């Protein structure tokens, strides 16, 4: 505990004296110390009955540290112009600490407290550094959807807190009550992912959030829903066989509807946000299969989507800074303006459509195998989802990189070395982690 206390103290020091690059180096050092101190293979550690770590939680902790470090790099302008930069850094680092508590919590009540507590730094980011006046509405949407959907989970946690978790198997409940219990346990996580039909808050939050808010929202916070589902379904998995098909169809089938909506979008941020909903629908389907391939594929897809979607939001922000708008009618012809930007756009769009050697490809293969266990229904849904994933990724690339340059543009700023580093640090782990696939395969064998 002493070393974690030292990390918290160092974060306070960075925020107080506005040491931006020192904080980034500190996060890299933390990541290296975690990697040296942990053996991934069949790793499990239980510090107490309430706190512990395993392969899933450690993987998402590493993803959180990496995304938070890239958030600071992407928000370097906040440090340059001194827009409450110390407070900004404090909000981001406090969010990282809350994420640590979420992923290391084994007690359901502690998990719920920090799960909802992660909303507070996100709300401050949107409300404090969002660009548009409509950010207040997006904050209200975020609060109403996520808090209200998770209230049944809190009620069920209190209802079961006096019992051993094994006693839930022997509750003599009717089918209607069983479905309500199953829905109450997972609804808060499905809205957080979000499931199709409960995704309106995500679109508003992405549009109004600063680039750092969009990065952490797509890169980490959406994964809290998948992580929570994996943990909770280990307790109520016996109900999944009877009632999981409803949410399976909503997740994977809703991804097809969302893919069609992506093809008619004219806002780059909205298109990327919709694609996040489609990808997380596949994750919902994989988790609800409760198979080894489904759980492993969901973990791989969560890690891959966290890096890919965060990189796409960075690209959207770079184009917005140069042309002053997010519309695809303005953001055209970048191939003639900035070939390096076109290269990165091609790399991230190809990864988004799960082309090799990206980690997305491995995740979709694992998820496809697991979803096929639902029979011909799963086959049709996965084929439609994969086809539309390639279609809207090509649509994003062709609209932004080809065509005539916007005639109202007065000047164009070339990419800086900091922006190059930001995009490279997104793309390299996304495509090099395929070489570490044996870690996920060993986890698959340990299930």
C-alpha positions, 0 to 999 in steps of 0.5 A: 500500500505504501507504493500506491500512496506514493503514487497518489502523493506524486500525482498531487505534486504534479497537479499542484505545480502544473508539471505536465510532462513529468506527469506523463513520464510518471504514468509511463513509469507506473505502467512499467512498474506494474508490468515488471511486478505482475506475471500475466499467466494464470495470474490471480491475487486476492489482497482481501475479501474485498480487493483483488486482481486477475487477468481481466482487471489487470488488462483493463488497468494497463489500458486505463494508464495508457489512455490517460497518458495519451489524454495528457498528450492530446490536451497539451494545448490546455497546458500551453494556454493555461486553461485551469491546467492544474485542475484539468490534470487533477480531474484526469488523474483522479479518474485514473485512481477511481478506475483502479478502485473499480478494477480491483474491487471484488465486493459488489457494493464497493464496485458499485460505489466506484462504478458510479463515482467514475461519472463525477470526473467525466461530468467535470471534464464535459462541463468544464472544458466542453466547447458548446453551451449544449454541454449542460444537456449532455451532462443531464443525459449522461446522469439520467441514463446511467444513474437511473439504469443502475438503481435496480442493481443497487437495490439487488445488491442490498437485497442479497448483501445479507446472504451468501452469493451461492444462495441465489441459486436456491431462490424459489422465484417465478419466471417473471421475477427471474427475468426482472432480477436478471435485467436488474443486475445487467441493465446498468452495465448495458446502458454504460456500454451502451446497448442499442436503444440506450445509446443516446447519452453517448452521442451527446457526451461525445459531441460536447466533450473535449478530445480528452473526454472522448478518448477516456469515454470511448477508451475506458469508461465504455469498458466498465459495462463489459467488465461489470457484466463479466463479473455479475454473470459469474453470479447469475449465469444460470439465468442467462440461458433462459433470458439472455437471448433478448439482450443478445439480439438487441446487442448484435442485431442493434449493431447492424442498425447502428451500422446502417445509421453510420452510413448516413452520418455527416458529423465525424464525431457522431460517426465514430461514436455510432461505430463504438455502439456497434462494436460494443454490441458485439462485445455484449453478444460475446459475453452473453454466450458465456463461452470461453471464446466469447469471454476472451474475444470480448476482452480482446475487443474491449482492448482493441476498441479502446485504442482504435476509437481513441485514435479515431477521436484524436484524428477527428479532433486534428481535422476539426482544429484545421478546418473549424468543423466536424462536418464531412462536407468541410473535412474533404481532400486531406490527401492533397493537404496532409499526406501523413494525416491521410496515412494515419486515417487509413491505418485507423480506419483499416484497424476499425474494420478489423483488417490484419494485423490489428487486434480488432481482427483477433477479437472479431474472430473469437467473437464470431466463433462464440456468436455462431453457437446461437445457430443460424441467427448468430451467423446472419447477425455476425455477417451483417455486422462485419460487412457494415463495419467495413462499409462505414470505415471506408465511408469515413476514409473516402469522405475525409481524404478524397474530394475537393478541398473546402474553398473557404479554407484560408490556411492549413497547419501541418502536423506537429511532432506531438501529434505524430507521437500521439497517433503512433502511440495509439496505433503501435500497441493496437497492431503489435499486441497481436504478437502477445495473443498467447496471453489471451489464449492462456487465459482462454485455457484457464477458464 
